[in-house]
Amino acid sequence: MTSSLKTKAAKGVFWSFFERFSVQGVSFLITIIMARLLSPGDYGLVGMLAIFMSLSQVFIDGGFASALVQKKDRNQNDFSTVFFTNLGISCILYCALYLSSPYIASFYEQPLLESLTKVYSINLIINAFSAVNNTILTINLNFKTQSKISLISSVSSGILGVLSAYIGMGVWAIVVQQLSAALFRAFFSFYFIKWHPSFTFSRKSFDSLFKFGSKLLIASIISNVYANAYNLVIGKKFPAAQLGYFTRATQFMQLVSSNISAILTRVSYPVLSEVQDDNDRLISIYRKYIQLSAFVMFPVVMALCGMAKPLIITLLTSKWDSCIMLIQILSFGYILEGITVININLLSVKGRSDLVLRLEIIKKIIAFTILFISIFFDLIGICIGIVIYDNIALVLNTYYTGKILNYGYVKQIKDVAPYLILSILMAAITLLMGEFIENNYILLIADIMFCIVFYPISTKLFKLYVYQEARDMCKPILSRLFQGKKS
């Protein structure tokens, strides 16, 4: 990796981490407060709408964001065409959800869902306004500006959400928080970025971007249907509170796993796209991202597994204790997400969206088979099925990586094995500590302190490559920050 590209990547990783975890830190705090004020059933109601909202958002994007990043000669016509396409599709989908709201409420046997759907789905139209701006920032690896936008939006919407919950608005407090967050993001994205669409729509641009993005669109649709099928099935088969436990457990996992995965995806995709025609440089950078993903994600996910009990009881109270076992089981699936996603990223970078689609079809045939079997069990059985699928997905995703760059499953596991072993050992020790410390507050503090000390020291003692690489990447950025504060 050249020094300039390495510097851009380092800055991208740093600011993307800052943006994600400053925002998620605020969101996490807001969630804790609101979870104390609201019931699991309130979150279950919103969870029932997840599949409709998520799938609609995939249709709005249509793979255009990835196509814009991958395209080298993109121009104003491309950006404007995508903007008006997103806006048009979002309006159509909102109307469809508005008209379908009575049937959604009838399916779940929850009358309140009719009005919730009509209001909550306004998010689709609002998000369409900021989609292209976010893509521009990703192309430029400008995650510093994204940090500003996201942090301001999260704090402002969080305050409104908490106030709404406090005055007794119930599930509507969640809707207020989500809608206001989308509005703030849209407003500040135009304020900070200064990009505005031209009143043009290029059919040539649309066809070019859709040719690449359409396969990613279909793959994303399949993936999102599967990801949200659990909310659909659990919401139909179990009481709303059970879906609330499941969504809270997955949200805890996504706070660490999916956010780290998203960070590395956002940074690695444009960086890898710059060297897509040089296989030697591509595999060198790609391998570093795989190891960096393991270095960061494995210990964080396993720490969450180990301290799940004191964390949930301390932060959310004992009314949410049904989440504990779910989190511990799901951690063994979510721990692989970063590596799994980066493998798919590489296929997109190489322009092989056809292989991405092929893999999604194969994986989801397997996934829905596992889901069909697991619904005959309780929530624990369903979570075990998710973990089984996640492990199978990694094996399948690394197949074409091995074919294209000779860096398949065995080589990737060999590279990440040291981080996996240390992380599992750390989780085992934190679980063991729970047998000797009864007070959950003291146990939580002891678990956090142990994890903070154990993992960095272990990686340094064993002289693991990425420890040094990560430290070297952060040094120049941190030094500039501190110099800036002094000046």
The 8 nearest C-alpha neighbors of each residue, nearest first, counted from 0:
[[1, 5, 284, 4, 2, 280, 283, 3],
 [2, 0, 4, 3, 5, 6, 280, 7],
 [1, 3, 5, 4, 6, 0, 7, 8],
 [4, 2, 6, 5, 1, 7, 0, 8],
 [3, 5, 7, 1, 6, 2, 8, 0],
 [4, 6, 2, 8, 3, 7, 0, 1],
 [7, 5, 9, 3, 8, 4, 2, 10],
 [8, 6, 4, 10, 5, 9, 11, 3],
 [7, 9, 11, 5, 6, 10, 4, 12],
 [8, 10, 6, 12, 11, 7, 472, 5],
 [11, 9, 13, 7, 8, 12, 14, 6],
 [10, 12, 8, 9, 14, 140, 13, 15],
 [13, 11, 15, 9, 10, 14, 16, 8],
 [14, 12, 10, 16, 15, 11, 9, 17],
 [15, 13, 17, 142, 143, 16, 11, 12],
 [14, 16, 18, 12, 142, 17, 13, 262],
 [17, 15, 13, 19, 14, 18, 20, 12],
 [18, 16, 14, 15, 20, 21, 19, 13],
 [19, 17, 146, 15, 16, 21, 20, 14],
 [20, 18, 16, 22, 17, 21, 23, 15],
 [19, 21, 23, 22, 24, 17, 18, 16],
 [22, 20, 24, 18, 23, 17, 19, 25],
 [23, 21, 150, 25, 20, 19, 24, 18],
 [22, 24, 20, 26, 25, 21, 27, 19],
 [23, 25, 21, 27, 22, 20, 26, 28],
 [24, 26, 28, 22, 23, 27, 29, 21],
 [27, 25, 23, 29, 28, 24, 30, 22],
 [26, 28, 30, 24, 25, 29, 23, 31],
 [27, 29, 25, 31, 30, 26, 24, 32],
 [28, 30, 26, 32, 27, 31, 157, 33],
 [31, 29, 27, 33, 28, 32, 34, 26],
 [32, 30, 34, 28, 29, 33, 315, 27],
 [31, 33, 29, 35, 30, 34, 28, 36],
 [32, 34, 36, 30, 35, 31, 37, 161],
 [35, 33, 37, 31, 36, 32, 30, 315],
 [34, 36, 33, 32, 37, 315, 31, 316],
 [35, 37, 33, 34, 164, 32, 165, 38],
 [38, 36, 34, 35, 33, 169, 41, 164],
 [37, 39, 40, 41, 34, 36, 42, 35],
 [40, 38, 243, 240, 42, 41, 43, 244],
 [39, 41, 240, 43, 239, 38, 42, 243],
 [42, 40, 170, 43, 44, 38, 39, 37],
 [43, 41, 243, 45, 39, 40, 44, 46],
 [42, 44, 243, 40, 46, 239, 242, 41],
 [45, 43, 47, 41, 46, 42, 40, 239],
 [44, 46, 42, 47, 48, 43, 41, 49],
 [47, 45, 43, 49, 48, 44, 42, 230],
 [46, 48, 44, 45, 49, 230, 234, 231],
 [47, 49, 46, 45, 51, 50, 52, 44],
 [48, 50, 46, 52, 51, 47, 53, 227],
 [49, 51, 227, 53, 52, 48, 54, 224],
 [52, 50, 54, 48, 49, 53, 55, 96],
 [53, 51, 55, 49, 54, 50, 56, 48],
 [52, 54, 56, 50, 55, 51, 49, 57],
 [53, 55, 57, 51, 56, 52, 50, 223],
 [56, 54, 58, 52, 57, 53, 51, 59],
 [57, 55, 59, 53, 54, 58, 52, 60],
 [56, 58, 54, 60, 55, 59, 61, 53],
 [59, 57, 61, 55, 56, 60, 54, 216],
 [60, 58, 56, 85, 57, 61, 88, 89],
 [59, 61, 57, 62, 58, 63, 85, 56],
 [60, 62, 58, 216, 63, 59, 57, 212],
 [61, 63, 212, 216, 60, 215, 65, 64],
 [64, 62, 66, 61, 65, 212, 60, 67],
 [63, 65, 67, 66, 62, 134, 68, 60],
 [66, 64, 68, 67, 63, 62, 69, 212],
 [65, 67, 63, 69, 64, 212, 68, 208],
 [68, 66, 64, 70, 65, 69, 63, 73],
 [67, 69, 65, 66, 70, 138, 269, 64],
 [68, 70, 66, 67, 272, 65, 71, 348],
 [71, 69, 67, 68, 73, 72, 66, 208],
 [70, 72, 73, 69, 68, 67, 273, 272],
 [73, 71, 70, 74, 67, 69, 77, 68],
 [72, 74, 71, 70, 77, 67, 75, 78],
 [75, 73, 77, 76, 72, 78, 79, 67],
 [76, 74, 78, 77, 79, 73, 197, 196],
 [75, 77, 79, 74, 78, 80, 201, 199],
 [78, 76, 80, 74, 75, 204, 79, 73],
 [77, 79, 75, 81, 80, 76, 82, 74],
 [80, 78, 196, 82, 76, 81, 77, 197],
 [79, 81, 200, 77, 82, 78, 83, 76],
 [80, 82, 84, 78, 79, 83, 85, 77],
 [83, 81, 79, 85, 80, 84, 131, 78],
 [84, 82, 86, 85, 80, 81, 87, 79],
 [83, 85, 81, 87, 86, 82, 80, 88],
 [86, 84, 59, 82, 88, 83, 87, 127],
 [85, 87, 83, 89, 127, 84, 88, 82],
 [88, 86, 84, 90, 89, 85, 83, 91],
 [87, 89, 91, 85, 90, 86, 59, 92],
 [88, 90, 124, 92, 86, 91, 87, 123],
 [91, 89, 93, 87, 88, 92, 124, 94],
 [92, 90, 88, 94, 89, 93, 95, 87],
 [93, 91, 95, 89, 94, 90, 88, 96],
 [94, 92, 90, 96, 95, 91, 97, 89],
 [93, 95, 97, 91, 92, 96, 98, 90],
 [94, 96, 92, 98, 93, 97, 99, 91],
 [97, 95, 99, 93, 98, 94, 100, 92],
 [98, 96, 94, 117, 100, 95, 99, 93],
 [97, 99, 95, 96, 100, 94, 101, 117],
 [100, 98, 96, 102, 97, 101, 95, 103],
 [99, 101, 113, 103, 97, 102, 98, 116],
 [102, 100, 113, 104, 103, 99, 105, 98],
 [101, 103, 105, 104, 100, 99, 106, 113],
 [104, 102, 100, 106, 105, 101, 99, 107],
 [105, 103, 112, 109, 101, 110, 113, 102],
 [104, 106, 108, 102, 103, 107, 101, 109],
 [107, 105, 103, 108, 104, 102, 235, 109],
 [106, 108, 109, 104, 105, 235, 103, 234],
 [109, 107, 105, 106, 104, 110, 103, 235],
 [108, 110, 104, 107, 111, 112, 105, 106],
 [111, 109, 104, 112, 113, 108, 105, 101],
 [112, 110, 113, 109, 114, 115, 104, 44],
 [111, 113, 115, 104, 110, 114, 109, 116],
 [114, 112, 100, 101, 104, 116, 111, 115],
 [113, 115, 117, 116, 112, 111, 118, 100],
 [116, 114, 112, 118, 113, 117, 119, 111],
 [117, 115, 119, 113, 114, 118, 120, 100],
 [116, 118, 97, 114, 115, 120, 119, 113],
 [117, 119, 115, 116, 120, 121, 114, 174],
 [118, 120, 116, 121, 115, 174, 117, 122],
 [119, 121, 122, 118, 123, 116, 117, 93],
 [122, 120, 123, 119, 124, 118, 125, 93],
 [123, 121, 120, 125, 124, 178, 126, 119],
 [124, 122, 121, 126, 125, 89, 120, 127],
 [123, 125, 89, 127, 126, 122, 121, 90],
 [124, 126, 122, 127, 123, 128, 181, 182],
 [127, 125, 123, 128, 124, 129, 122, 181],
 [126, 128, 124, 130, 86, 125, 129, 85],
 [127, 129, 126, 125, 130, 185, 86, 124],
 [130, 128, 185, 132, 127, 126, 131, 188],
 [131, 129, 133, 127, 132, 128, 126, 134],
 [132, 130, 134, 133, 129, 82, 135, 78],
 [131, 133, 135, 129, 134, 130, 188, 136],
 [132, 134, 136, 130, 131, 135, 129, 137],
 [133, 135, 131, 137, 132, 136, 64, 138],
 [136, 134, 132, 138, 137, 133, 131, 139],
 [135, 137, 141, 139, 133, 134, 138, 140],
 [136, 138, 140, 134, 139, 135, 141, 133],
 [139, 137, 135, 136, 140, 68, 269, 134],
 [138, 140, 136, 141, 137, 135, 269, 142],
 [141, 139, 137, 11, 138, 142, 136, 266],
 [142, 140, 136, 139, 143, 144, 137, 11],
 [141, 143, 145, 14, 15, 144, 140, 146],
 [144, 142, 146, 14, 145, 141, 147, 18],
 [143, 145, 147, 146, 142, 141, 148, 191],
 [146, 144, 142, 148, 143, 147, 149, 18],
 [145, 147, 18, 143, 144, 149, 148, 150],
 [146, 148, 144, 150, 145, 149, 151, 143],
 [147, 149, 145, 151, 146, 150, 187, 184],
 [148, 150, 152, 146, 151, 147, 145, 153],
 [149, 151, 22, 153, 147, 152, 148, 146],
 [150, 152, 154, 148, 153, 149, 147, 155],
 [153, 151, 183, 149, 155, 180, 150, 154],
 [154, 152, 150, 156, 155, 151, 157, 149],
 [153, 155, 157, 151, 152, 156, 150, 158],
 [156, 154, 152, 158, 157, 153, 151, 159],
 [157, 155, 180, 176, 159, 179, 153, 158],
 [158, 156, 160, 154, 159, 155, 153, 29],
 [157, 159, 161, 155, 160, 156, 162, 154],
 [158, 160, 156, 162, 157, 161, 163, 176],
 [161, 159, 176, 157, 163, 172, 158, 162],
 [162, 160, 164, 158, 163, 159, 33, 165],
 [161, 163, 165, 159, 164, 160, 158, 166],
 [164, 162, 172, 160, 161, 166, 165, 168],
 [165, 163, 172, 161, 167, 168, 162, 166],
 [164, 166, 162, 167, 163, 161, 36, 168],
 [167, 165, 163, 164, 168, 162, 169, 161],
 [168, 166, 164, 165, 169, 163, 172, 36],
 [167, 169, 164, 171, 172, 163, 166, 170],
 [170, 168, 171, 167, 172, 164, 37, 41],
 [169, 171, 41, 172, 173, 168, 174, 42],
 [172, 170, 174, 173, 169, 168, 175, 163],
 [171, 173, 163, 164, 175, 160, 170, 174],
 [174, 172, 176, 171, 175, 170, 160, 177],
 [173, 175, 171, 177, 172, 176, 119, 178],
 [176, 174, 172, 178, 173, 177, 160, 179],
 [175, 177, 160, 156, 173, 174, 179, 178],
 [176, 178, 180, 174, 179, 175, 173, 181],
 [179, 177, 181, 175, 180, 176, 122, 174],
 [178, 180, 182, 156, 181, 176, 177, 175],
 [181, 179, 156, 177, 183, 152, 178, 182],
 [182, 180, 184, 178, 179, 183, 126, 125],
 [183, 181, 179, 185, 180, 184, 186, 125],
 [182, 184, 152, 186, 180, 185, 181, 187],
 [185, 183, 181, 187, 182, 186, 152, 188],
 [184, 186, 129, 182, 188, 183, 187, 128],
 [187, 185, 183, 184, 188, 189, 182, 190],
 [186, 188, 190, 189, 184, 185, 148, 191],
 [189, 187, 185, 190, 191, 186, 192, 184],
 [190, 188, 187, 192, 193, 191, 186, 194],
 [189, 191, 187, 188, 192, 193, 186, 194],
 [192, 190, 188, 189, 193, 187, 144, 148],
 [191, 193, 189, 194, 188, 190, 132, 144],
 [194, 192, 189, 191, 190, 195, 188, 132],
 [195, 193, 192, 189, 196, 132, 191, 190],
 [194, 196, 193, 197, 189, 79, 132, 192],
 [197, 195, 79, 198, 194, 82, 78, 75],
 [196, 198, 199, 79, 195, 75, 76, 200],
 [199, 197, 196, 200, 79, 83, 80, 76],
 [200, 198, 197, 201, 79, 80, 76, 196],
 [199, 201, 80, 202, 79, 76, 198, 83],
 [202, 200, 204, 203, 80, 205, 76, 199],
 [201, 203, 205, 204, 206, 200, 80, 207],
 [204, 202, 206, 201, 205, 207, 208, 200],
 [203, 205, 201, 207, 202, 206, 77, 208],
 [206, 204, 202, 208, 203, 207, 209, 201],
 [207, 205, 209, 203, 204, 208, 210, 202],
 [206, 208, 204, 210, 205, 209, 203, 211],
 [209, 207, 205, 210, 66, 211, 206, 212],
 [208, 210, 212, 206, 213, 211, 207, 205],
 [209, 211, 207, 208, 213, 212, 206, 214],
 [210, 212, 209, 208, 213, 66, 214, 352],
 [213, 211, 62, 209, 215, 66, 63, 214],
 [214, 212, 216, 209, 215, 210, 211, 62],
 [215, 213, 217, 216, 212, 352, 356, 353],
 [214, 216, 218, 212, 213, 62, 217, 219],
 [217, 215, 213, 62, 61, 219, 214, 218],
 [216, 218, 220, 214, 219, 215, 221, 213],
 [217, 219, 356, 215, 221, 216, 220, 359],
 [220, 218, 222, 216, 217, 221, 223, 215],
 [221, 219, 217, 223, 222, 218, 224, 216],
 [220, 222, 218, 224, 219, 223, 217, 225],
 [221, 223, 219, 225, 220, 224, 226, 218],
 [224, 222, 226, 220, 225, 221, 219, 227],
 [225, 223, 221, 227, 222, 226, 228, 220],
 [224, 226, 228, 223, 222, 227, 221, 363],
 [227, 225, 223, 224, 228, 222, 229, 50],
 [228, 226, 50, 229, 230, 224, 225, 223],
 [229, 227, 231, 225, 230, 224, 226, 232],
 [228, 230, 232, 227, 231, 233, 226, 225],
 [231, 229, 233, 227, 228, 232, 234, 47],
 [230, 232, 228, 234, 229, 233, 235, 47],
 [231, 233, 229, 235, 234, 230, 236, 228],
 [234, 232, 236, 230, 237, 235, 231, 229],
 [233, 235, 231, 232, 230, 242, 237, 236],
 [234, 236, 232, 233, 107, 237, 231, 238],
 [235, 237, 233, 234, 232, 238, 374, 231],
 [236, 238, 233, 234, 235, 241, 239, 242],
 [239, 237, 240, 241, 234, 242, 236, 235],
 [238, 240, 43, 40, 242, 241, 234, 243],
 [241, 239, 40, 243, 39, 242, 238, 43],
 [242, 240, 244, 243, 239, 238, 237, 245],
 [241, 243, 43, 245, 239, 244, 240, 234],
 [242, 244, 43, 39, 240, 42, 241, 246],
 [245, 243, 241, 247, 242, 322, 246, 248],
 [244, 246, 242, 248, 247, 243, 249, 241],
 [247, 245, 249, 243, 248, 244, 250, 242],
 [246, 248, 250, 244, 245, 249, 243, 251],
 [249, 247, 245, 251, 326, 322, 250, 246],
 [250, 248, 252, 246, 251, 247, 253, 245],
 [251, 249, 253, 247, 252, 248, 246, 254],
 [250, 252, 254, 248, 249, 253, 247, 255],
 [253, 251, 249, 250, 254, 255, 256, 248],
 [252, 254, 257, 250, 256, 255, 251, 249],
 [255, 253, 251, 252, 258, 250, 256, 257],
 [254, 256, 253, 258, 252, 257, 259, 300],
 [257, 255, 253, 259, 258, 252, 333, 260],
 [256, 258, 253, 260, 259, 261, 255, 254],
 [259, 257, 261, 260, 256, 255, 254, 262],
 [258, 260, 262, 256, 261, 257, 255, 263],
 [259, 261, 337, 257, 258, 263, 262, 264],
 [262, 260, 258, 264, 259, 263, 257, 265],
 [263, 261, 259, 265, 264, 260, 15, 258],
 [262, 264, 266, 260, 261, 265, 267, 259],
 [265, 263, 261, 267, 262, 266, 268, 260],
 [266, 264, 262, 263, 268, 267, 261, 137],
 [265, 267, 263, 264, 268, 11, 269, 12],
 [268, 266, 270, 264, 263, 271, 269, 265],
 [267, 269, 271, 270, 266, 264, 265, 272],
 [268, 270, 272, 271, 267, 138, 266, 68],
 [271, 269, 267, 272, 273, 268, 266, 8],
 [270, 272, 268, 273, 274, 269, 267, 275],
 [271, 273, 269, 275, 348, 270, 274, 268],
 [272, 274, 271, 270, 275, 269, 276, 71],
 [275, 273, 271, 272, 277, 276, 281, 280],
 [274, 276, 272, 277, 273, 271, 349, 348],
 [275, 277, 274, 278, 281, 349, 273, 272],
 [278, 276, 274, 279, 280, 275, 281, 282],
 [277, 279, 281, 280, 282, 276, 275, 404],
 [280, 278, 281, 282, 277, 283, 284, 404],
 [281, 279, 283, 278, 282, 277, 284, 0],
 [280, 282, 278, 284, 279, 283, 285, 274],
 [281, 283, 285, 279, 284, 280, 286, 278],
 [284, 282, 280, 286, 281, 285, 279, 287],
 [285, 283, 287, 281, 286, 282, 280, 0],
 [284, 286, 282, 288, 287, 283, 281, 289],
 [285, 287, 289, 283, 288, 284, 282, 290],
 [288, 286, 290, 284, 285, 289, 291, 283],
 [287, 289, 291, 285, 286, 290, 292, 284],
 [290, 288, 286, 292, 287, 291, 338, 285],
 [291, 289, 293, 287, 292, 288, 415, 294],
 [290, 292, 288, 294, 293, 289, 287, 465],
 [291, 293, 289, 290, 295, 294, 296, 337],
 [294, 292, 290, 296, 297, 291, 295, 415],
 [293, 295, 291, 292, 418, 290, 296, 297],
 [296, 294, 292, 293, 297, 291, 298, 299],
 [295, 297, 293, 299, 292, 298, 294, 300],
 [296, 298, 293, 300, 299, 334, 422, 295],
 [299, 297, 422, 301, 300, 296, 302, 295],
 [298, 300, 302, 296, 301, 297, 303, 295],
 [301, 299, 303, 302, 297, 298, 334, 330],
 [300, 302, 304, 298, 303, 426, 299, 422],
 [303, 301, 299, 305, 304, 300, 426, 298],
 [302, 304, 300, 301, 306, 305, 307, 299],
 [305, 303, 327, 301, 302, 307, 306, 330],
 [304, 306, 426, 430, 302, 429, 303, 307],
 [305, 307, 303, 308, 304, 309, 310, 302],
 [308, 306, 310, 304, 303, 323, 305, 309],
 [309, 307, 310, 311, 323, 306, 312, 320],
 [308, 310, 439, 312, 443, 311, 313, 307],
 [309, 311, 307, 313, 308, 312, 314, 306],
 [312, 310, 314, 315, 308, 313, 309, 307],
 [311, 313, 316, 317, 309, 315, 310, 314],
 [314, 312, 310, 311, 309, 316, 315, 440],
 [313, 315, 311, 312, 310, 316, 31, 309],
 [314, 316, 311, 312, 313, 35, 31, 319],
 [317, 315, 312, 318, 313, 314, 319, 311],
 [316, 318, 312, 320, 319, 315, 311, 313],
 [319, 317, 316, 320, 315, 321, 312, 39],
 [318, 320, 317, 321, 322, 316, 315, 244],
 [321, 319, 317, 322, 323, 318, 312, 311],
 [320, 322, 319, 323, 244, 324, 325, 318],
 [323, 321, 320, 325, 248, 244, 324, 319],
 [324, 322, 326, 325, 321, 320, 307, 308],
 [323, 325, 327, 326, 322, 328, 321, 379],
 [324, 326, 322, 328, 323, 327, 329, 248],
 [327, 325, 329, 248, 323, 324, 328, 330],
 [328, 326, 304, 324, 330, 325, 329, 323],
 [327, 329, 325, 330, 326, 331, 324, 382],
 [330, 328, 326, 332, 331, 327, 325, 382],
 [329, 331, 333, 332, 327, 328, 334, 300],
 [332, 330, 329, 334, 333, 328, 386, 327],
 [331, 333, 386, 389, 330, 329, 334, 335],
 [332, 334, 330, 336, 335, 331, 256, 329],
 [333, 335, 332, 331, 336, 297, 330, 300],
 [336, 334, 333, 338, 337, 332, 339, 389],
 [337, 335, 339, 333, 338, 334, 340, 260],
 [336, 338, 260, 340, 339, 335, 292, 341],
 [339, 337, 341, 340, 336, 335, 289, 342],
 [338, 340, 336, 393, 342, 337, 341, 335],
 [341, 339, 343, 337, 342, 338, 336, 344],
 [340, 342, 344, 338, 343, 339, 337, 264],
 [343, 341, 344, 340, 345, 339, 396, 397],
 [344, 342, 340, 346, 341, 345, 396, 355],
 [345, 343, 341, 347, 342, 346, 340, 348],
 [344, 346, 348, 342, 343, 347, 349, 341],
 [345, 347, 351, 349, 343, 348, 344, 350],
 [348, 346, 350, 344, 349, 345, 352, 351],
 [347, 349, 345, 272, 350, 346, 275, 344],
 [350, 348, 346, 347, 351, 275, 345, 272],
 [349, 351, 347, 348, 352, 346, 211, 69],
 [352, 350, 346, 353, 347, 354, 349, 355],
 [351, 353, 355, 354, 347, 214, 350, 215],
 [354, 352, 351, 356, 355, 214, 357, 215],
 [353, 355, 357, 356, 352, 351, 358, 346],
 [356, 354, 352, 358, 353, 357, 359, 343],
 [355, 357, 218, 359, 353, 354, 358, 214],
 [358, 356, 354, 360, 359, 355, 353, 361],
 [357, 359, 361, 355, 356, 360, 362, 354],
 [360, 358, 362, 356, 361, 357, 218, 363],
 [359, 361, 357, 363, 358, 362, 364, 356],
 [362, 360, 358, 364, 359, 363, 357, 365],
 [363, 361, 359, 365, 364, 360, 358, 366],
 [362, 364, 366, 365, 360, 361, 367, 359],
 [363, 365, 361, 366, 362, 367, 360, 368],
 [364, 366, 363, 368, 362, 367, 369, 361],
 [367, 365, 363, 369, 368, 364, 388, 362],
 [368, 366, 370, 369, 364, 365, 363, 371],
 [367, 369, 371, 365, 366, 370, 364, 372],
 [368, 370, 366, 372, 367, 371, 384, 373],
 [371, 369, 367, 373, 372, 368, 366, 374],
 [370, 372, 368, 369, 373, 374, 367, 375],
 [373, 371, 369, 370, 374, 375, 368, 376],
 [372, 374, 381, 370, 375, 376, 371, 380],
 [375, 373, 376, 372, 371, 370, 381, 377],
 [374, 376, 373, 372, 377, 371, 380, 381],
 [377, 375, 380, 374, 373, 381, 378, 379],
 [376, 378, 380, 379, 381, 375, 374, 373],
 [379, 377, 381, 380, 382, 376, 325, 245],
 [380, 378, 382, 381, 377, 383, 325, 324],
 [381, 379, 383, 376, 377, 378, 382, 373],
 [380, 382, 373, 378, 384, 379, 383, 374],
 [383, 381, 385, 379, 384, 380, 329, 378],
 [384, 382, 380, 386, 385, 381, 379, 387],
 [383, 385, 381, 387, 382, 386, 369, 373],
 [386, 384, 382, 388, 383, 387, 389, 381],
 [387, 385, 332, 389, 383, 388, 384, 331],
 [388, 386, 384, 390, 385, 389, 383, 391],
 [387, 389, 391, 385, 386, 390, 366, 392],
 [390, 388, 392, 386, 332, 391, 387, 385],
 [391, 389, 393, 392, 388, 387, 386, 332],
 [390, 392, 388, 394, 389, 393, 395, 387],
 [393, 391, 389, 395, 390, 394, 396, 388],
 [394, 392, 396, 339, 390, 395, 391, 397],
 [393, 395, 391, 392, 397, 396, 408, 398],
 [396, 394, 392, 398, 393, 397, 391, 358],
 [397, 395, 393, 398, 394, 392, 342, 339],
 [396, 398, 400, 407, 408, 395, 394, 399],
 [399, 397, 401, 395, 400, 396, 407, 402],
 [400, 398, 402, 401, 397, 403, 396, 407],
 [401, 399, 397, 403, 402, 398, 407, 404],
 [407, 400, 402, 405, 406, 399, 398, 404],
 [401, 403, 399, 400, 405, 404, 398, 407],
 [402, 404, 400, 401, 399, 405, 406, 346],
 [405, 403, 406, 401, 400, 402, 282, 278],
 [406, 404, 401, 402, 407, 403, 400, 410],
 [405, 407, 401, 404, 400, 410, 411, 408],
 [401, 406, 408, 397, 400, 410, 409, 398],
 [407, 409, 411, 397, 410, 412, 394, 398],
 [408, 410, 412, 411, 407, 413, 406, 414],
 [411, 409, 413, 412, 408, 407, 406, 414],
 [410, 412, 414, 408, 413, 409, 407, 415],
 [413, 411, 415, 409, 414, 410, 416, 408],
 [412, 414, 410, 416, 411, 415, 409, 417],
 [415, 413, 411, 412, 416, 410, 290, 417],
 [414, 416, 412, 413, 418, 417, 293, 290],
 [415, 417, 419, 413, 418, 412, 414, 420],
 [418, 416, 420, 419, 415, 421, 414, 463],
 [419, 417, 421, 416, 420, 415, 294, 422],
 [418, 420, 416, 422, 417, 421, 297, 423],
 [421, 419, 417, 423, 422, 418, 416, 424],
 [420, 422, 424, 418, 419, 423, 425, 417],
 [423, 421, 298, 425, 419, 424, 420, 301],
 [424, 422, 426, 420, 425, 421, 427, 419],
 [423, 425, 427, 421, 422, 426, 420, 428],
 [424, 426, 422, 428, 423, 427, 421, 429],
 [427, 425, 305, 423, 429, 301, 424, 428],
 [428, 426, 424, 430, 425, 429, 423, 431],
 [427, 429, 431, 425, 430, 426, 432, 424],
 [428, 430, 432, 426, 305, 431, 427, 446],
 [431, 429, 305, 427, 433, 428, 432, 426],
 [432, 430, 428, 433, 429, 434, 427, 435],
 [431, 433, 429, 434, 430, 435, 428, 436],
 [434, 432, 436, 431, 430, 435, 442, 429],
 [433, 435, 432, 431, 436, 437, 430, 429],
 [434, 436, 433, 432, 437, 431, 442, 438],
 [437, 435, 433, 442, 438, 434, 432, 441],
 [438, 436, 439, 435, 433, 442, 434, 441],
 [437, 439, 441, 440, 436, 442, 309, 443],
 [440, 438, 309, 442, 441, 443, 437, 313],
 [441, 439, 443, 442, 438, 313, 444, 309],
 [440, 442, 444, 438, 443, 439, 445, 436],
 [443, 441, 439, 445, 440, 444, 436, 446],
 [442, 444, 446, 440, 309, 445, 441, 439],
 [443, 445, 447, 441, 446, 442, 448, 440],
 [444, 446, 442, 448, 443, 447, 449, 441],
 [447, 445, 443, 449, 444, 448, 429, 442],
 [448, 446, 444, 450, 449, 445, 451, 443],
 [449, 447, 451, 445, 446, 450, 444, 452],
 [448, 450, 446, 452, 447, 451, 453, 445],
 [451, 449, 453, 447, 452, 448, 454, 446],
 [452, 450, 448, 449, 453, 447, 454, 455],
 [451, 453, 449, 450, 454, 455, 456, 448],
 [454, 452, 450, 456, 449, 455, 451, 457],
 [453, 455, 457, 456, 452, 450, 458, 451],
 [456, 454, 458, 457, 453, 459, 452, 451],
 [455, 457, 459, 454, 453, 458, 460, 452],
 [458, 456, 454, 460, 459, 455, 453, 461],
 [459, 457, 455, 461, 463, 460, 456, 462],
 [458, 460, 462, 456, 457, 461, 455, 463],
 [461, 459, 457, 462, 458, 456, 463, 455],
 [460, 462, 458, 459, 463, 457, 456, 417],
 [463, 461, 459, 460, 458, 464, 466, 467],
 [462, 464, 458, 461, 466, 465, 459, 467],
 [463, 465, 466, 467, 462, 468, 290, 458],
 [464, 466, 468, 467, 469, 463, 291, 290],
 [467, 465, 469, 468, 464, 463, 470, 458],
 [466, 468, 470, 465, 469, 464, 471, 463],
 [467, 469, 465, 471, 470, 466, 472, 464],
 [470, 468, 472, 466, 471, 467, 465, 473],
 [469, 471, 467, 473, 472, 468, 474, 466],
 [470, 472, 468, 474, 469, 473, 467, 475],
 [473, 471, 469, 470, 9, 474, 468, 475],
 [472, 474, 470, 476, 471, 475, 477, 469],
 [473, 475, 477, 471, 476, 472, 478, 470],
 [476, 474, 478, 477, 473, 479, 472, 471],
 [477, 475, 479, 473, 478, 474, 480, 10],
 [478, 476, 480, 474, 479, 475, 473, 481],
 [477, 479, 475, 481, 480, 476, 482, 474],
 [480, 478, 482, 476, 477, 481, 483, 475],
 [481, 479, 477, 483, 478, 482, 476, 484],
 [480, 482, 484, 478, 483, 479, 477, 485],
 [483, 481, 479, 485, 484, 480, 478, 486],
 [482, 484, 480, 486, 481, 485, 479, 478],
 [483, 485, 481, 482, 486, 480, 479, 478],
 [486, 484, 482, 483, 481, 480, 479, 478],
 [485, 483, 484, 482, 481, 480, 479, 478]]
